[in-house]
Amino acid sequence: MKTNSYSKAKLERNEIERRLREELKGIDIDKITSEVRTEVNEAAKKKYAAILA
């Protein structure tokens, strides 16, 4: 059976999703995401202060 690249990518995405759900079970992802977003925004403000001012 021949699979196209889209099917293969979808299978890989599904496997990645499954593994992440399994490995991150019980972890507060929203908290981690918020912390990362805050850190990135602060770094961007410092790096691009002249543009963002």
C-alpha positions in Angstrom: 0.0 0.0 0.0 1.4 3.4 -1.0 1.0 6.4 1.3 1.4 9.9 0.2 3.4 12.5 2.2 0.2 14.0 3.7 -0.8 10.6 5.1 2.6 10.0 6.6 2.7 13.5 8.1 -0.7 12.9 9.6 0.4 9.6 11.1 3.5 11.2 12.5 1.4 14.1 14.0 -1.0 11.6 15.5 1.9 9.6 17.1 3.5 12.8 18.4 0.2 13.9 19.9 -0.4 10.5 21.5 3.1 10.5 23.0 2.8 14.1 24.3 -0.6 13.3 26.0 0.9 10.2 27.6 4.1 11.9 28.8 2.4 15.1 30.0 -0.5 13.5 31.8 -1.1 15.3 35.0 1.1 18.3 34.1 -0.5 21.8 34.0 0.3 22.7 30.4 -1.6 26.0 30.6 0.7 27.2 33.4 3.9 26.2 31.4 2.5 27.8 28.3 1.7 31.1 30.1 5.2 31.2 31.6 6.9 30.6 28.3 4.7 33.2 26.6 5.6 35.8 29.3 9.3 35.0 29.0 9.2 35.3 25.2 7.3 38.6 25.3 9.7 40.1 27.8 12.7 39.1 25.7 11.0 40.5 22.6 10.3 43.8 24.4 14.0 44.1 25.4 15.4 43.1 22.0 13.0 45.3 20.0 12.4 48.2 22.4 13.0 50.8 19.8 10.5 49.3 17.4 7.8 48.6 20.0 8.0 52.0 21.7 
